[in-house]
């Protein structure tokens, strides 16, 4: 009977002493971490349209990183435009400005809206567990709001998030779902519902 040997070749399988590291793992190439001007960790790697990091030196996708507005109504309009173009990663980035400026009573609502966008982004990336988790979190947060809130069809958002989470979780696969257009009831009250602090 031949004795099994672990991959590193020196110890029987499963009996390598704790704390030893194979030579292969020691030779991992490490990059210096990107830092901002205050020395905090940052990530200067270019990103693709879905927010995934690209190899260093690659050409980044054109995004809205430079979009900046002190006007929340402009930010909402830009987020809706991006959402309707199925650019969910960028829509969530812009919606975070809205969330940060929202009154405390609306912050959980905007977080739920953002989580629907991020769930769609994870779905576009092919990340089954991530999309299911975010759709469920979004549906849970939005369940505490009336069917229409600040001029947004919350029921439509919630039903979409619940349905997408259930189907993706059940099949374990990413499939071509029809993404929801931003569910504004009209072009009025939802813009006026958020004010800068």
One Martini backbone bead per residue (centre of mass of N, CA, C, O) as a GRO file, in nm:
protein
  197
    1UNK     BB    1   0.094   0.039   0.025
    2UNK     BB    2   0.055   0.364  -0.059
    3UNK     BB    3   0.152   0.671   0.048
    4UNK     BB    4   0.027   0.970   0.087
    5UNK     BB    5   0.114   1.288  -0.053
    6UNK     BB    6   0.153   1.592  -0.043
    7UNK     BB    7   0.213   1.856  -0.250
    8UNK     BB    8   0.493   1.927  -0.107
    9UNK     BB    9   0.624   1.614  -0.038
   10UNK     BB   10   0.692   1.583   0.300
   11UNK     BB   11   0.396   1.504   0.383
   12UNK     BB   12   0.142   1.359   0.478
   13UNK     BB   13  -0.165   1.371   0.421
   14UNK     BB   14  -0.285   1.608   0.653
   15UNK     BB   15   0.028   1.646   0.818
   16UNK     BB   16   0.100   1.927   0.816
   17UNK     BB   17   0.238   2.157   0.978
   18UNK     BB   18   0.164   2.420   1.131
   19UNK     BB   19   0.283   2.723   0.967
   20UNK     BB   20   0.342   2.623   0.693
   21UNK     BB   21   0.481   2.722   0.374
   22UNK     BB   22   0.482   2.715   0.064
   23UNK     BB   23   0.683   2.815  -0.190
   24UNK     BB   24   0.463   2.921  -0.377
   25UNK     BB   25   0.332   3.131  -0.175
   26UNK     BB   26   0.595   3.311  -0.136
   27UNK     BB   27   0.594   3.402  -0.466
   28UNK     BB   28   0.402   3.627  -0.453
   29UNK     BB   29   0.298   3.898  -0.616
   30UNK     BB   30   0.339   4.229  -0.495
   31UNK     BB   31   0.170   4.524  -0.441
   32UNK     BB   32   0.150   4.831  -0.389
   33UNK     BB   33  -0.061   5.017  -0.225
   34UNK     BB   34  -0.288   5.235  -0.274
   35UNK     BB   35  -0.282   5.591  -0.196
   36UNK     BB   36  -0.368   5.862  -0.054
   37UNK     BB   37  -0.282   6.173   0.075
   38UNK     BB   38  -0.339   6.032   0.382
   39UNK     BB   39  -0.269   5.703   0.350
   40UNK     BB   40  -0.508   5.568   0.248
   41UNK     BB   41  -0.666   5.333   0.111
   42UNK     BB   42  -0.667   5.260  -0.242
   43UNK     BB   43  -0.798   5.250  -0.595
   44UNK     BB   44  -0.632   5.292  -0.918
   45UNK     BB   45  -0.766   5.096  -1.075
   46UNK     BB   46  -0.916   5.015  -1.337
   47UNK     BB   47  -1.249   5.007  -1.478
   48UNK     BB   48  -1.531   4.880  -1.567
   49UNK     BB   49  -1.869   4.921  -1.628
   50UNK     BB   50  -1.918   4.718  -1.357
   51UNK     BB   51  -1.659   4.780  -1.149
   52UNK     BB   52  -1.429   4.612  -1.236
   53UNK     BB   53  -1.116   4.529  -1.212
   54UNK     BB   54  -0.833   4.598  -1.386
   55UNK     BB   55  -0.553   4.589  -1.514
   56UNK     BB   56  -0.278   4.735  -1.504
   57UNK     BB   57  -0.289   4.977  -1.770
   58UNK     BB   58  -0.560   4.973  -1.850
   59UNK     BB   59  -0.842   5.073  -2.011
   60UNK     BB   60  -1.088   5.251  -1.908
   61UNK     BB   61  -1.399   5.303  -1.866
   62UNK     BB   62  -1.656   5.499  -1.928
   63UNK     BB   63  -1.760   5.720  -1.672
   64UNK     BB   64  -1.910   5.907  -1.382
   65UNK     BB   65  -1.684   5.997  -1.179
   66UNK     BB   66  -1.700   6.319  -1.261
   67UNK     BB   67  -1.968   6.345  -1.139
   68UNK     BB   68  -2.080   6.670  -1.017
   69UNK     BB   69  -2.327   6.781  -0.773
   70UNK     BB   70  -2.514   7.003  -0.565
   71UNK     BB   71  -2.766   6.891  -0.712
   72UNK     BB   72  -2.998   6.654  -0.649
   73UNK     BB   73  -3.170   6.664  -0.904
   74UNK     BB   74  -2.934   6.602  -1.095
   75UNK     BB   75  -2.859   6.332  -0.970
   76UNK     BB   76  -3.129   6.193  -1.019
   77UNK     BB   77  -3.136   6.226  -1.325
   78UNK     BB   78  -2.873   6.069  -1.377
   79UNK     BB   79  -2.955   5.803  -1.240
   80UNK     BB   80  -3.198   5.744  -1.422
   81UNK     BB   81  -3.046   5.735  -1.687
   82UNK     BB   82  -2.856   5.500  -1.606
   83UNK     BB   83  -3.069   5.294  -1.530
   84UNK     BB   84  -3.217   5.293  -1.816
   85UNK     BB   85  -2.921   5.195  -1.942
   86UNK     BB   86  -2.803   4.970  -1.748
   87UNK     BB   87  -2.602   5.147  -1.539
   88UNK     BB   88  -2.582   5.044  -1.224
   89UNK     BB   89  -2.314   5.124  -1.103
   90UNK     BB   90  -2.342   5.428  -1.166
   91UNK     BB   91  -2.615   5.476  -1.036
   92UNK     BB   92  -2.523   5.409  -0.747
   93UNK     BB   93  -2.311   5.629  -0.722
   94UNK     BB   94  -2.513   5.868  -0.752
   95UNK     BB   95  -2.720   5.776  -0.528
   96UNK     BB   96  -2.529   5.827  -0.287
   97UNK     BB   97  -2.571   6.133  -0.285
   98UNK     BB   98  -2.867   6.120  -0.213
   99UNK     BB   99  -2.843   5.957   0.047
  100UNK     BB  100  -2.652   6.163   0.195
  101UNK     BB  101  -2.881   6.406   0.162
  102UNK     BB  102  -3.088   6.274   0.312
  103UNK     BB  103  -3.307   6.240   0.526
  104UNK     BB  104  -3.334   6.025   0.782
  105UNK     BB  105  -3.624   5.916   0.687
  106UNK     BB  106  -3.488   5.832   0.379
  107UNK     BB  107  -3.231   5.649   0.389
  108UNK     BB  108  -3.350   5.359   0.374
  109UNK     BB  109  -3.486   5.395   0.105
  110UNK     BB  110  -3.230   5.461  -0.067
  111UNK     BB  111  -3.087   5.201   0.004
  112UNK     BB  112  -3.290   5.015  -0.139
  113UNK     BB  113  -3.255   5.133  -0.420
  114UNK     BB  114  -2.951   5.078  -0.443
  115UNK     BB  115  -2.973   4.766  -0.404
  116UNK     BB  116  -3.108   4.714  -0.670
  117UNK     BB  117  -2.877   4.816  -0.847
  118UNK     BB  118  -2.661   4.620  -0.730
  119UNK     BB  119  -2.808   4.361  -0.802
  120UNK     BB  120  -2.794   4.414  -1.108
  121UNK     BB  121  -2.488   4.427  -1.123
  122UNK     BB  122  -2.434   4.139  -1.022
  123UNK     BB  123  -2.592   4.008  -1.248
  124UNK     BB  124  -2.416   4.115  -1.482
  125UNK     BB  125  -2.153   3.962  -1.356
  126UNK     BB  126  -2.260   3.665  -1.244
  127UNK     BB  127  -2.354   3.702  -0.930
  128UNK     BB  128  -2.560   3.517  -0.758
  129UNK     BB  129  -2.530   3.568  -0.448
  130UNK     BB  130  -2.519   3.880  -0.466
  131UNK     BB  131  -2.793   3.932  -0.601
  132UNK     BB  132  -2.976   3.791  -0.399
  133UNK     BB  133  -2.894   3.947  -0.144
  134UNK     BB  134  -2.966   4.235  -0.251
  135UNK     BB  135  -3.260   4.191  -0.326
  136UNK     BB  136  -3.349   4.111  -0.039
  137UNK     BB  137  -3.261   4.365   0.111
  138UNK     BB  138  -3.430   4.559  -0.053
  139UNK     BB  139  -3.711   4.438   0.000
  140UNK     BB  140  -3.697   4.473   0.307
  141UNK     BB  141  -3.667   4.782   0.313
  142UNK     BB  142  -3.922   4.849   0.122
  143UNK     BB  143  -4.153   4.720   0.305
  144UNK     BB  144  -4.168   4.996   0.494
  145UNK     BB  145  -4.319   5.114   0.244
  146UNK     BB  146  -4.515   5.246   0.046
  147UNK     BB  147  -4.608   5.201  -0.279
  148UNK     BB  148  -4.584   5.519  -0.263
  149UNK     BB  149  -4.276   5.721  -0.261
  150UNK     BB  150  -4.183   6.015  -0.362
  151UNK     BB  151  -4.293   5.919  -0.660
  152UNK     BB  152  -4.233   5.610  -0.613
  153UNK     BB  153  -4.257   5.273  -0.717
  154UNK     BB  154  -4.215   5.052  -0.470
  155UNK     BB  155  -4.365   4.800  -0.552
  156UNK     BB  156  -4.206   4.747  -0.812
  157UNK     BB  157  -3.931   4.716  -0.679
  158UNK     BB  158  -4.003   4.489  -0.480
  159UNK     BB  159  -4.110   4.278  -0.682
  160UNK     BB  160  -3.855   4.259  -0.846
  161UNK     BB  161  -3.659   4.175  -0.618
  162UNK     BB  162  -3.809   3.920  -0.529
  163UNK     BB  163  -3.822   3.773  -0.805
  164UNK     BB  164  -3.521   3.768  -0.871
  165UNK     BB  165  -3.427   3.619  -0.618
  166UNK     BB  166  -3.597   3.361  -0.652
  167UNK     BB  167  -3.503   3.266  -0.934
  168UNK     BB  168  -3.197   3.265  -0.890
  169UNK     BB  169  -3.201   3.078  -0.639
  170UNK     BB  170  -3.348   2.833  -0.772
  171UNK     BB  171  -3.149   2.796  -1.032
  172UNK     BB  172  -2.844   2.915  -1.001
  173UNK     BB  173  -2.883   3.127  -1.233
  174UNK     BB  174  -2.812   3.327  -1.494
  175UNK     BB  175  -3.041   3.534  -1.655
  176UNK     BB  176  -3.253   3.697  -1.877
  177UNK     BB  177  -3.361   3.979  -1.750
  178UNK     BB  178  -3.582   4.228  -1.704
  179UNK     BB  179  -3.522   4.537  -1.651
  180UNK     BB  180  -3.595   4.802  -1.459
  181UNK     BB  181  -3.721   5.086  -1.470
  182UNK     BB  182  -3.740   5.368  -1.331
  183UNK     BB  183  -4.016   5.412  -1.085
  184UNK     BB  184  -4.150   5.678  -1.177
  185UNK     BB  185  -4.453   5.839  -1.167
  186UNK     BB  186  -4.307   6.119  -1.209
  187UNK     BB  187  -4.139   6.447  -1.257
  188UNK     BB  188  -4.174   6.557  -0.952
  189UNK     BB  189  -4.179   6.481  -0.626
  190UNK     BB  190  -3.907   6.319  -0.613
  191UNK     BB  191  -3.725   6.564  -0.646
  192UNK     BB  192  -3.846   6.729  -0.384
  193UNK     BB  193  -3.770   6.507  -0.147
  194UNK     BB  194  -3.470   6.610  -0.181
  195UNK     BB  195  -3.231   6.770   0.031
  196UNK     BB  196  -2.993   6.952   0.114
  197UNK     BB  197  -2.809   7.013   0.416
   0.00000   0.00000   0.00000
